[in-house]
């Protein structure tokens, strides 16, 4: 196959992966908002456990069909990943409850520099000046769009700190484990989803009761609310899979940067479906700045020297591989 044909095929796959992630992520946000606003289902951590139960069922079916091959993930790495992932989920829920919306958004934005720090420290990634500046532009644009009131308190800061670092570590580990153990997105989900499902179904009701003072066993399930829960779980399968696919194809930093397009789309859809009272010149300007930064980042990071990994070895058993490539 000609090099240009390979490049075109990879570019098409990259676009498809991003679109898959954007559509499922935006879709699940809208469904979950409707579930909470219309039916009072505020058990976010337990719902995430349900999401991973559905994802586990998908991996079982895919393994039965032969799409997931036998693979190995050491127990210590599996437990570390699940620990980071669960702290991320619980930490984000607590951060949203204890912090103002403005500080919560700032905390989410800080995941990009934290992810950059992890890549520089562990993967020896080098960023060009244009790549760094484009990331700053994305952060500025999304901040203009979303950050309003900003108030900080000690316990809220601690929750945000734990949420940011655990999320960044979880996303870094997705890329790291796939690369280290040659795992596909399906393989990695097959290892992690069952453990996350079990742990969150045990932990979730306790965390949700602590956060909302409501018990899930007292919730009045109806046909419409159950239908929305099933729809949320179905979309979550795509969300979980697409996250692993995107981070596996790119890196956690690229996933975070381009992922802010989902924030822009959620804002736009909110204006379209729920009224235009929040639409003002500040939000429009922020959207334009953020989109410009995303385009700049894509162009800058794809150029030679834009984002490269310095030569180092990754040990796996007795094997080691030298990496000195663009990421």
Helices and strands as residue ranges (DSSP letters): H 3-39, H 44-65, H 75-98, H 101-123, E 125-127, H 129-146, H 154-181, H 185-212, G 216-218, H 223-249, H 252-274, H 281-302, E 307-309, E 312-316, E 319-323
